[in-house]
């Protein structure tokens, strides 16, 4: 890329390169890339279009552009992703948290009316720790544990807890789902791998090539993780305990069937912001009424 002289000309050159590479919303993507490379906000980019950029800045823009053209997400390039208004560090061992996963947080919080209560929370397949830490940020007396099979993910979750000032209430452990746990919890959340193995090659390259495969691959039918989790939920949930889990598009009936087969009551299925059924909410079959609203179980 020929070194541009100003932020404005850099922005135009990056947008043209992204458009030529087939990216939609090239101008918006260019604005985010340039802002990130220069350490500015989007509003600062627009306010300083005439500012000259340095050679070092131009090199960083070129590096970011080359990686984005190779379909590496900007969050991966930066090693950071905003989720629930919090900044999470990422690594090659962690899934890149996406906005639809916030549906799990909303579902859980809607069923925890007493924000001052010392809830115990379990996050299965914790990855970056985003689900557990987002909940703890909203529940000042709560504490919890996140479990992941990847030691690198557990290390990153611990680092995120420290950065966010939540380490005193969050612990993380390497494990095979909940097999090593003996306590019961008020809330269990999960965003397990739910892509059928044969479908992974058809995923967008931003996902297929940069998210860890073990965080995507749900086995032959995409339900392996849910089979393991559903079997453990009856002993993990205390009286009135709630489970909120993310699932793949079109799998609400299959996931609900697995949960019910293990003795739980499915209260509702909740859509994400795009209107796609995304989160199943269930609890032990205690006969207690669940708090909150959502679609009827499939």
C-alpha positions in Angstrom: 0.0 0.0 0.0 1.4 3.4 -0.9 1.9 5.4 2.3 -0.9 8.0 2.5 -0.2 11.4 4.1 -3.2 12.0 6.3 -5.8 10.0 8.3 -8.4 10.9 5.7 -6.4 9.6 2.7 -5.5 6.5 4.8 -9.1 5.9 5.5 -10.0 6.2 1.8 -7.2 3.8 0.7 -8.2 1.2 3.3 -11.8 1.4 2.4 -10.9 0.9 -1.3 -8.7 -2.1 -0.5 -11.5 -3.7 1.5 -14.1 -3.1 -1.1 -11.8 -4.5 -3.8 -11.3 -7.6 -1.6 -15.1 -8.1 -1.5 -15.9 -6.9 2.0 -19.3 -5.3 2.6 -19.6 -2.1 4.6 -16.0 -1.3 3.5 -16.1 2.2 4.8 -17.3 1.2 8.3 -14.7 -1.5 8.5 -12.0 0.9 7.3 -13.0 3.4 10.0 -12.8 0.7 12.7 -9.4 -0.6 11.4 -7.8 2.8 11.1 -9.1 3.9 14.5 -7.7 0.7 16.1 -4.4 1.0 14.4 -3.9 4.6 15.4 -5.3 4.1 18.9 -8.1 6.6 18.3 -11.9 6.4 18.7 -14.1 6.6 15.6 -15.1 10.1 16.4 -11.5 11.1 16.8 -10.7 9.7 13.4 -13.4 12.0 11.8 -12.3 15.0 13.8 -8.7 14.6 12.7 -8.9 13.6 9.0 -6.2 16.2 8.1 -3.7 14.9 10.6 -0.5 13.5 9.1 0.3 9.9 10.0 3.7 8.7 10.9 5.7 6.0 9.1 5.1 3.7 12.1 1.4 4.3 12.0 1.3 3.6 8.3 3.1 0.3 8.8 0.6 -0.7 11.5 -2.4 0.2 9.3 -0.9 -1.9 6.5 -0.3 -4.8 8.8 -3.9 -4.6 10.1 -5.3 -4.3 6.6 -3.3 -7.4 5.3 -4.7 -9.4 8.2 -8.3 -8.2 7.7 -8.1 -9.0 4.0 -7.1 -12.5 5.1 -10.4 -12.5 7.0 -8.9 -12.3 10.5 -11.4 -10.5 12.7 -10.4 -7.1 14.1 -11.0 -8.5 17.6 -8.4 -11.2 16.9 -5.9 -8.6 15.4 -6.3 -6.5 18.6 -6.6 -9.5 21.0 -9.6 -7.8 22.6 -13.4 -8.0 22.3 -16.1 -5.9 23.9 -18.8 -8.1 25.5 -21.6 -6.8 27.8 -19.8 -3.4 27.9 -16.6 -5.1 29.2 -13.3 -5.6 27.4 -12.1 -9.2 27.2 -8.6 -10.3 26.1 -8.6 -13.2 23.6 -6.2 -15.9 22.7 -6.0 -18.8 20.2 -7.6 -20.9 23.0 -10.7 -18.8 23.4 -13.8 -18.4 21.4 -14.4 -14.8 20.2 -17.5 -13.7 22.1 -20.3 -12.5 19.9 -23.3 -10.3 20.6 -25.8 -13.1 20.3 -24.2 -14.7 23.4 -25.4 -11.7 25.4 -28.8 -13.4 25.2 -27.6 -15.9 27.8 -26.7 -13.1 30.2 -30.1 -11.4 29.7 -31.9 -14.7 30.3 -30.0 -15.4 33.5 -30.4 -11.9 34.9 -34.1 -11.9 34.2 -34.5 -14.9 36.5 -32.4 -13.5 39.3 -34.6 -10.8 40.7 -32.5 -10.2 43.9 -29.3 -8.6 42.6 -27.9 -8.4 46.1 -28.1 -12.2 46.8 -24.9 -14.2 47.0 -25.7 -16.5 44.0 -23.3 -19.3 43.0 -22.8 -19.4 39.3 -21.2 -22.1 37.1 -20.0 -21.4 33.5 -19.3 -24.5 31.5 -16.9 -24.1 28.6 -15.9 -20.7 29.9 -13.4 -19.7 27.2 -12.5 -16.1 27.9 -14.7 -16.1 31.0 -17.1 -13.7 29.4 -20.4 -15.2 30.6 -19.3 -15.7 34.2 -17.6 -12.3 34.5 -20.5 -10.4 32.8 -22.9 -11.9 35.3 -20.6 -11.1 38.3 -20.3 -7.5 37.0 -24.1 -7.3 37.5 -24.4 -9.3 40.7 -22.0 -7.7 43.3 -22.5 -10.5 45.9 -22.4 -13.4 43.6 -19.4 -15.7 43.0 -18.7 -18.5 40.6 -16.5 -20.9 38.8 -15.7 -21.3 35.1 -14.6 -24.6 33.7 -12.8 -25.3 30.3 -11.0 -28.2 28.8 -8.2 -25.9 27.5 -5.6 -24.8 30.0 -4.9 -21.7 27.8 -8.5 -20.6 28.0 -8.5 -21.0 31.7 -5.4 -18.9 32.0 -7.0 -16.2 29.8 -10.2 -16.2 31.8 -8.2 -15.7 35.0 -6.4 -12.8 33.4 -9.7 -11.2 32.3 -11.0 -11.6 35.9 -8.0 -9.8 37.2 -8.3 -7.0 34.6 -11.9 -6.5 35.4 -11.5 -6.5 39.2 -13.5 -9.6 39.6 -10.8 -12.2 40.5 -11.9 -12.3 44.2 -15.3 -13.7 43.2 -14.3 -15.8 40.2 -12.3 -19.0 40.0 -11.4 -21.1 37.0 -10.5 -24.7 36.5 -9.4 -27.1 33.8 -12.0 -29.9 33.5 -14.2 -32.1 31.5 -17.4 -30.2 31.8 -18.6 -30.6 35.4 -17.3 -34.1 36.1 -15.0 -32.9 38.9 -17.5 -30.6 40.6 -19.5 -31.7 43.6 -21.4 -28.5 44.7 -24.7 -27.2 43.5 -25.3 -23.9 41.9 -28.1 -21.3 41.6 -27.2 -20.6 37.9 -25.5 -22.7 35.3 -24.6 -21.0 32.0 -23.0 -22.4 28.9 -22.1 -21.5 25.3 -20.9 -25.0 24.3 -19.6 -26.1 20.9 -22.8 -26.7 18.8 -21.7 -26.8 15.1 -22.1 -30.2 13.4 -18.6 -31.4 12.5 -19.5 -31.7 8.8 -20.7 -28.0 8.7 -17.5 -26.5 10.1 -15.8 -26.2 6.6 -18.8 -24.1 5.5 -18.5 -21.5 8.2 -17.3 -18.0 7.4 -13.5 -17.9 7.4 -13.5 -15.4 10.3 -14.9 -18.2 12.4 -13.6 -21.3 10.8 -10.0 -20.2 10.6 -9.6 -18.2 13.8 -11.9 -19.7 16.5 -10.5 -22.8 18.2 -12.1 -25.9 16.6 -12.8 -27.5 19.9 -15.0 -24.5 20.8 -17.0 -25.0 17.6 -17.2 -28.8 16.9 -20.3 -30.3 18.5 -19.7 -33.7 17.0 -21.7 -35.5 14.3 -25.0 -33.7 15.0 -23.7 -30.8 16.9 -25.2 -32.0 20.2 -22.3 -33.9 21.9 -21.7 -31.1 24.4 -25.4 -30.7 25.2 -25.6 -34.5 25.9 -22.8 -34.2 28.4 -24.2 -31.0 30.0 -27.8 -32.1 30.2 -26.8 -35.3 32.0 -25.0 -33.3 34.7 -27.6 -30.5 35.2 -29.9 -32.4 37.7 -27.1 -32.7 40.2 -25.5 -29.3 39.5 -28.7 -27.2 40.0 -29.9 -26.5 43.5 -33.6 -26.0 44.3 -35.0 -23.5 41.8 -31.7 -23.4 40.0 -31.7 -22.0 36.5 -29.8 -23.2 33.4 -29.3 -20.8 30.4 -27.5 -22.1 27.4 -26.8 -20.9 23.8 -27.5 -23.3 20.9 -27.2 -23.3 17.1 -29.9 -22.1 14.7 -32.7 -24.6 14.3 -31.6 -26.8 17.2 -34.1 -25.6 19.8 -36.3 -28.7 19.7 -33.3 -31.1 19.9 -31.7 -29.3 22.8 -35.0 -29.0 24.7 -35.6 -32.7 24.2 -32.2 -33.6 25.7 -32.8 -31.4 28.7 -36.3 -32.7 29.4 -35.0 -36.3 29.0 -32.7 -35.6 31.9 -35.5 -34.5 34.2 -35.5 -30.8 33.9 -38.3 -28.4 32.9 -37.7 -26.2 29.9 -39.3 -22.9 30.6 -38.7 -21.0 27.4 -36.5 -20.4 24.3 -35.3 -16.8 23.8 -34.4 -15.2 20.5 -31.3 -13.1 20.0 -31.5 -9.5 18.6 -31.8 -10.9 15.1 -34.9 -12.8 16.1 -33.2 -16.2 15.9 -34.0 -18.7 18.7 -30.7 -18.7 20.6 -31.0 -19.5 24.3 -32.8 -22.3 26.2 -33.8 -21.7 29.8 -34.5 -24.6 32.1 -34.6 -25.6 35.7 -34.9 -28.6 37.9 -38.4 -30.1 37.8 -39.3 -28.7 41.2 -42.7 -27.2 40.3 -41.5 -23.7 41.0 -42.6 -21.0 38.6 -39.7 -19.6 36.5 -39.2 -15.8 36.5 -39.1 -14.0 33.1 -40.6 -14.4 29.7 -39.7 -15.9 26.4 -41.0 -18.2 23.7 -42.7 -21.4 24.7 -40.3 -24.4 24.7 -40.1 -26.1 21.4 
